[in-house]
Amino acid sequence: MSDLDPVHFEWSCADRIATIRLNRPDRKNPLTFDSYAELRDTFRALVYADDVDVVIFASNGGNFCSGGDVHDIIGPLVAMDMKQLLNFTRMTGDLVKAMIGCGKPIIAAVEGVCVGAGAIIAMASDLRLATPDAKCAFLFTRVGLAGCDMGACAMLPRIIGQGRAAELLYTGRAMTADEGERWGFWNALHGGDQLNAEARKLAGRLAAGPTFAHGITKTQLNQEWNMGLEQAIEAEAQAQAICMQTGDFERAYRAFVGKDKPVFEGN
């Protein structure tokens, strides 16, 4: 997929790291029906991509994403019937499912505005970096909708806690970058001139690691939400036994014995 040429977002790939940027910086990168669908299909396809190990979802023009486009999405939704509306909300949820199921670690690198569905994309990423001026808001109630959009009521409390998530989802207020880092939403804050380099550095570290095992880690992190402790321990036993059959496990052992640094190959 390194040579992917999407219409509704920017895509680049180098050193097995793909970078996605929404391509409407003049409007703070809103989502449209088409960009939702193309992003969903891209993350679905990443499951089978053997030339991409890590994805960075980056900002563009100083902002990450302003959510659903008021004119291209919000306006048409008002005129839709229930069946059409449900088709739309299922499609937006399918983007989150595709991100969770793509088998690759996703790093969100967030500058400026990150609201609505943009906040959901950041939430659905595995790791999140931001600038000190990043403003993240789950502002669905501010347009008359419930805060339970695209998995927010399931995922956000697991990241920052039930009480904090409830406040953000009821009020729609912006979470400051300092709050987000303190609460565990942001893994780290970096200046705007450093954010992309730090995201790339983190992605490079992951891409140089045991990428097959990273895929297993992502699978277990998500599947174990619905497991009891005994089920989780058994699932991890099976997952680890699979990883113990990989070449990377043997490479790590031989490197340790030889007092060398392992060079992983993702198999």
Secondary structure, DSSP 8 states (H G I E B T S, - for coil): -TT---SSEEEEEETTEEEEEES-GGGT--B-HHHHHHHHHHHHHHTT-SS--EEEEE-BTTBSB--B-IIIIIHHHHT--HHHHHHHHHHHHHHHHHHHHSSS-EEEEE-SEEETHHHHHHHHSSEEEE-TT-EEE-GGGGGT--S--TTHHHHHHHHH-HHHHHHHHHH--EE-HHHHHHHTSSSEE--TTTHHHHHHHHHHHHHTS-HHHHHHHHHHHHHGGG--HHHHHHHHHHHHHHHTTSHHHHHHHHHHHTT--------
